[in-house]
């Protein structure tokens, strides 16, 4: 799983790359994945949607880089 932490929230995408999850970051810096939730796009305002879409784009790029990295080193 790939994830990004920003503004006390962690955002992750599933292995298919099309489902975005969020979870709170606890005071000790760990991510509370046990209470992760799907992003409710319908309740977000336009600015929040754009921000989270931007985060999702970067998560997808990170996933692609990780896959490319594995392909280079697998014989």
C-alpha positions as CSV (number, residue, x, y, z in Angstrom):
1,X,0.0,0.0,0.0
2,X,1.2,3.5,-0.8
3,X,0.2,6.5,1.3
4,X,0.9,10.1,1.8
5,X,0.5,12.0,5.1
6,X,-0.5,15.7,4.9
7,X,-2.4,18.0,7.3
8,X,-2.7,15.3,9.9
9,X,-4.4,12.9,7.5
10,X,-3.1,9.9,5.7
11,X,-4.3,9.2,2.2
12,X,-3.9,5.7,0.6
13,X,-5.0,4.0,-2.6
14,X,-5.8,0.4,-2.9
15,X,-3.8,-2.0,-5.2
16,X,-6.0,-1.4,-8.1
17,X,-5.3,2.4,-7.9
18,X,-8.9,3.5,-8.0
19,X,-10.1,3.6,-4.4
20,X,-8.9,6.3,-2.2
21,X,-8.9,6.0,1.6
22,X,-8.2,8.4,4.4
23,X,-7.2,7.9,8.1
24,X,-6.3,10.2,10.9
25,X,-2.7,10.6,12.1
26,X,-2.5,10.2,15.8
27,X,-0.6,12.5,18.2
28,X,2.3,10.0,18.3
29,X,2.7,10.2,14.5
30,X,1.2,6.8,13.7
31,X,-1.7,6.4,11.2
32,X,-4.9,5.0,12.6
33,X,-5.6,2.6,9.7
34,X,-8.1,0.6,11.8
35,X,-10.5,3.6,11.5
36,X,-9.7,4.4,7.8
37,X,-12.6,5.5,5.7
38,X,-13.5,6.0,2.0
39,X,-13.5,9.6,0.8
40,X,-17.0,11.0,0.6
41,X,-16.6,13.1,-2.5
42,X,-20.3,14.3,-2.4
43,X,-19.9,16.2,0.9
44,X,-16.6,17.9,-0.1
45,X,-16.5,21.4,-1.5
46,X,-14.7,22.2,-4.8
47,X,-11.4,23.2,-3.1
48,X,-11.3,20.0,-1.0
49,X,-12.0,17.9,-4.0
50,X,-9.2,19.5,-6.0
51,X,-6.8,19.0,-3.1
52,X,-7.6,15.4,-2.6
53,X,-7.6,14.7,-6.4
54,X,-4.1,16.2,-6.4
55,X,-3.0,13.9,-3.6
56,X,-4.6,10.9,-5.4
57,X,-2.6,11.8,-8.6
58,X,0.6,11.8,-6.7
59,X,-0.2,8.5,-5.0
60,X,-0.8,6.9,-8.4
61,X,2.5,8.3,-9.6
62,X,4.3,6.9,-6.6
63,X,2.7,3.5,-7.2
64,X,3.9,3.6,-10.9
65,X,7.4,4.5,-9.8
66,X,7.4,1.6,-7.3
67,X,6.3,-0.8,-10.0
68,X,8.9,0.4,-12.4
69,X,11.6,0.1,-9.7
70,X,10.6,-3.5,-9.1
71,X,10.8,-4.3,-12.8
72,X,14.3,-2.9,-13.0
73,X,15.7,-5.1,-10.3
74,X,13.7,-8.4,-10.9
75,X,15.7,-10.8,-13.0
